[in-house]
Amino acid sequence: MKNTILIGLLFIASLLPSTLKAQAKADKVLGYWLTLSEETGKPNSQVKISKGTNGKYYGEIVWLQNPLETNGREKLDKHNPDDKLKSSKLIGLRILNDFTYDASEDEWSGGSIYNPTTGKTYNSYMKVDGNKLNLRGYIGKAWMGLGKTAVWTREASQRK
């Protein structure tokens, strides 16, 4: 009996390093990412990607280059198609939702990205390439080619 328990514990312990390694790969998307303006190519916002209690990955805006409107008020999600959400502040707004890690593709898929500039939400997947995050938003299926890829840059900490 003791030998059976010992063998079972050794088997479980042998699985632990590979499980931890897979989890570390999945979590390499976590942290702060700098986005660039499509028009100017200059820093636009910073998004923090975190992991929910459900194991999925989410991203929220934590910094804006220009956080205020011309009237001095904080920028709001004024293009949101839901009238109740148009008064939500852009800082703190979740724009990445429900991504899961696919180890076979080494990417995060099944999620969506919300563009507060247009108020539109797109299917999306993400792939980390060194210090860059390639984030593809698309309409329909990914293979249809109806979309756009943005490249975000990793940052060590939150901007102030």
Buried (B, 14 or more C-beta within 10 A) or exposed (E): EEEEEEEEEEEEEEEEEEEEEEEEEBBEBEBBBBBBEEEEEEBBBBBBBBBEEEEBBBBBBBBBBEBEEEEEEEBBBEEBEEEEBEEBBBBEBEBBBBBBBBEEEEBBBBBBBBBBEEBBBBBBBBBBEEEEBBBBBBEEEBEEEEBEEBEBBBBEEEEE
